[in-house]
């Protein structure tokens, strides 16, 4: 697949991941912000802040450069802010025409960045649902596609700093469970 062809594929995956996240965010209530998440160092408010930073970086990618300088933007209603940012992000990616982006010092295709963003958004969407005590599996087709590319996005050098070691699950487990397990989460 060429870089030009990868852009729509990555954008489509990102759009589906954002739709999943938006469905999960619909279930968040104000009193749940201190809930623990599968990301052991973060409560729900902190996870939503991380997701916001991720969406900011993904939107920057549509301009051709991601700065990697996080900004501290505490907001009164992180769920509404994240919903708004997700919608703006979809608009930016839908109108994007670039096929390359610089992330820090690395040159990547926008298709790769959008695909990595889709994994980030969907898996953290699952983290949000889990923090709320809800079972909201990642949609099977979306999970299958992300599972296929995850070994290209997450190397052993990323473990244990950015991702925990993989968790064992049965080979016949649903794709969403296998994806989560590959990324070091306990899907059950």
C-alpha positions as CSV (number, residue, x, y, z in Angstrom):
1,X,0.0,0.0,0.0
2,X,1.4,3.4,-0.9
3,X,1.6,6.3,1.6
4,X,-1.2,8.1,-0.3
5,X,-3.4,5.0,-0.1
6,X,-2.6,4.5,3.6
7,X,-4.0,8.0,4.6
8,X,-7.7,7.1,4.0
9,X,-7.2,3.7,5.7
10,X,-5.7,5.3,8.8
11,X,-8.3,8.0,8.9
12,X,-11.1,5.5,8.6
13,X,-9.6,3.5,11.5
14,X,-9.2,6.7,13.5
15,X,-12.8,7.7,12.8
16,X,-14.1,4.3,14.1
17,X,-11.9,4.5,17.2
18,X,-13.2,8.0,18.0
19,X,-16.8,6.9,17.5
20,X,-16.2,4.1,20.0
21,X,-14.6,6.6,22.4
22,X,-17.5,9.0,22.1
23,X,-19.9,6.2,22.9
24,X,-18.0,5.4,26.1
25,X,-17.7,9.1,27.1
26,X,-21.5,9.3,26.9
27,X,-21.5,7.1,30.0
28,X,-19.2,9.2,32.2
29,X,-20.7,11.0,35.1
30,X,-19.1,13.9,37.1
31,X,-18.8,11.9,40.3
32,X,-16.6,9.2,38.6
33,X,-13.6,11.4,37.9
34,X,-11.5,9.9,40.8
35,X,-12.2,6.3,39.6
36,X,-9.1,4.1,39.2
37,X,-8.3,3.0,35.7
38,X,-6.3,0.1,34.2
39,X,-3.5,2.7,33.7
40,X,-2.4,2.2,37.3
41,X,-0.9,5.7,37.7
42,X,-4.0,7.5,36.6
43,X,-7.5,8.1,37.8
44,X,-10.3,8.8,35.3
45,X,-9.7,12.6,35.2
46,X,-6.0,12.1,34.6
47,X,-6.7,9.5,31.8
48,X,-9.1,11.9,30.2
49,X,-6.3,14.6,30.4
50,X,-3.9,12.2,28.7
51,X,-6.5,11.4,26.0
52,X,-6.9,15.2,25.4
53,X,-3.1,15.5,24.9
54,X,-3.2,12.6,22.5
55,X,-6.0,14.2,20.5
56,X,-4.1,17.5,20.4
57,X,-1.1,15.8,19.0
58,X,-3.2,13.9,16.4
59,X,-4.7,17.2,15.3
60,X,-1.2,18.8,15.1
61,X,-0.2,15.9,12.8
62,X,-2.6,17.1,10.2
63,X,-0.4,20.2,9.8
64,X,2.7,18.1,9.2
65,X,4.4,18.4,12.6
66,X,3.8,17.2,16.1
67,X,5.7,19.1,18.7
68,X,5.7,16.6,21.6
69,X,5.4,19.4,24.1
70,X,2.4,18.6,26.4
71,X,0.4,21.5,27.6
72,X,-1.3,21.6,31.0
73,X,-4.9,22.6,30.3
74,X,-7.1,21.7,33.3
75,X,-10.7,22.0,32.3
76,X,-13.9,22.1,34.4
77,X,-15.7,19.5,32.2
78,X,-13.1,17.1,30.7
79,X,-15.7,14.9,29.1
80,X,-17.3,17.8,27.1
81,X,-13.8,19.2,26.2
82,X,-12.7,15.7,25.0
83,X,-15.9,15.3,22.9
84,X,-15.4,18.7,21.3
85,X,-11.8,18.0,20.6
86,X,-12.6,14.6,19.1
87,X,-15.1,16.2,16.7
88,X,-12.6,18.8,15.7
89,X,-10.0,16.1,15.2
90,X,-12.2,14.2,12.8
91,X,-12.9,17.3,10.8
92,X,-9.1,18.0,10.6
93,X,-8.3,14.5,9.5
94,X,-11.1,14.3,7.0
95,X,-9.7,17.4,5.3
96,X,-6.0,16.4,5.6
97,X,-4.0,16.0,2.4
98,X,-0.5,15.6,3.8
99,X,1.1,12.2,3.5
100,X,4.0,12.8,5.8
101,X,4.4,14.2,9.3
102,X,7.3,14.9,11.6
103,X,6.8,13.6,15.2
104,X,9.6,15.1,17.2
105,X,12.6,14.2,15.0
106,X,11.0,11.2,13.3
107,X,9.4,11.3,9.9
108,X,6.3,9.2,9.5
109,X,3.4,8.8,7.1
110,X,0.1,10.3,8.2
111,X,-1.4,6.9,7.7
112,X,0.9,5.4,10.3
113,X,0.2,8.3,12.7
114,X,-3.6,8.0,12.2
115,X,-3.4,4.2,12.8
116,X,-1.3,4.6,15.9
117,X,-3.8,7.3,17.1
118,X,-6.7,4.9,16.5
119,X,-5.1,2.3,18.7
120,X,-4.4,4.9,21.4
121,X,-8.0,6.3,21.3
122,X,-9.8,2.9,21.2
123,X,-7.7,1.3,23.9
124,X,-8.0,4.3,26.2
125,X,-11.7,4.3,25.5
126,X,-11.8,0.8,26.8
127,X,-9.8,2.0,29.8
128,X,-12.4,4.6,30.5
129,X,-15.2,2.0,30.3
130,X,-13.3,-0.3,32.6
131,X,-12.8,2.5,35.1
132,X,-16.6,3.0,35.1
133,X,-17.1,-0.7,35.8
134,X,-18.8,-1.2,32.4
135,X,-18.1,-3.9,29.8
136,X,-17.8,-2.0,26.5
137,X,-15.7,-4.3,24.2
138,X,-13.8,-2.7,21.4
139,X,-15.9,-3.4,18.2
140,X,-14.7,-6.7,16.7
141,X,-13.8,-5.4,13.2
142,X,-11.9,-2.4,14.6
143,X,-10.1,-4.6,17.1
144,X,-9.1,-7.1,14.3
145,X,-7.5,-4.3,12.2
146,X,-5.7,-2.7,15.2
147,X,-4.5,-6.1,16.4
148,X,-2.9,-6.7,12.9
149,X,-0.9,-3.5,13.1
150,X,-0.1,-3.4,16.8
151,X,3.1,-5.4,16.5
152,X,4.4,-2.8,14.1
153,X,3.6,0.0,16.5
154,X,4.6,-1.5,19.8
155,X,8.1,-3.1,20.2
156,X,9.8,-4.8,23.0
157,X,11.7,-1.6,23.6
158,X,8.3,0.0,24.6
159,X,7.9,-2.5,27.4
160,X,7.7,-2.0,30.3
161,X,7.9,1.8,30.1
162,X,4.9,2.6,27.7
163,X,3.2,-0.7,27.7
164,X,3.2,-3.6,30.2
165,X,4.2,-7.1,29.1
166,X,1.6,-9.0,27.1
167,X,-1.0,-10.9,29.1
168,X,-1.8,-14.5,28.2
169,X,-5.3,-15.1,26.7
170,X,-6.7,-18.0,24.7
171,X,-5.9,-17.9,21.0
172,X,-9.6,-18.1,20.2
173,X,-10.4,-15.0,22.5
174,X,-12.2,-12.1,20.8
175,X,-9.9,-9.8,18.8
176,X,-10.5,-7.0,21.3
177,X,-9.4,-9.2,24.2
178,X,-6.3,-10.2,22.3
179,X,-5.5,-6.6,21.4
180,X,-5.8,-5.5,25.1
181,X,-3.7,-8.5,26.2
182,X,-1.0,-7.7,23.6
183,X,-0.9,-4.1,25.1
184,X,-0.5,-5.5,28.6
185,X,-4.1,-5.2,29.9
186,X,-6.2,-7.8,31.5
187,X,-9.3,-7.9,29.3
188,X,-11.5,-9.8,31.8
